[in-house]
Amino acid sequence: MSLGYNNSAELGFDEITIGRIGGDGPTTKNQTITGISTDDFYMGSFGLNPRSTNFTSGDSIPSCMQHLVNQSLIPSTSWAYTAGNQYRK
């Protein structure tokens, strides 16, 4: 599906800490990040796909989820989402 946008993106690698600034959340290094240059929208996202990234025919880069598993910070790459608020009557 095309949204009609035509913008450039820069890809790179960086260290990511999950949580608030200055917090003690888990940190993963060498994570794939993307920066999009546009005034059309403001959005951030955090990928939960457990598959690795490969930009060339060389080695794949493990996903953030796989890094967290490899560091024993989470038990698996499985996850779930509950829409709405479960505490509402």
Secondary structure in CASP SS format (residue, H / E / C, confidence):
PFRMAT SS
TARGET T0000
AUTHOR 0000-0000-0000
METHOD secondary structure of the structure
MODEL  1
M C 1.00
S C 1.00
L C 1.00
G C 1.00
Y C 1.00
N C 1.00
N C 1.00
S C 1.00
A E 1.00
E E 1.00
L E 1.00
G E 1.00
F E 1.00
D E 1.00
E E 1.00
I E 1.00
T E 1.00
I C 1.00
G C 1.00
R C 1.00
I C 1.00
G C 1.00
G C 1.00
D C 1.00
G C 1.00
P C 1.00
T E 1.00
T E 1.00
K E 1.00
N E 1.00
Q E 1.00
T E 1.00
I E 1.00
T E 1.00
G E 1.00
I E 1.00
S C 1.00
T C 1.00
D C 1.00
D C 1.00
F C 1.00
Y C 1.00
M C 1.00
G C 1.00
S C 1.00
F C 1.00
G C 1.00
L C 1.00
N C 1.00
P C 1.00
R C 1.00
S C 1.00
T E 1.00
N C 1.00
F C 1.00
T C 1.00
S C 1.00
G C 1.00
D C 1.00
S C 1.00
I E 1.00
P C 1.00
S C 1.00
C H 1.00
M H 1.00
Q H 1.00
H H 1.00
L H 1.00
V H 1.00
N H 1.00
Q C 1.00
S C 1.00
L C 1.00
I C 1.00
P C 1.00
S C 1.00
T C 1.00
S C 1.00
W C 1.00
A C 1.00
Y C 1.00
T C 1.00
A C 1.00
G C 1.00
N C 1.00
Q C 1.00
Y C 1.00
R C 1.00
K C 1.00
END
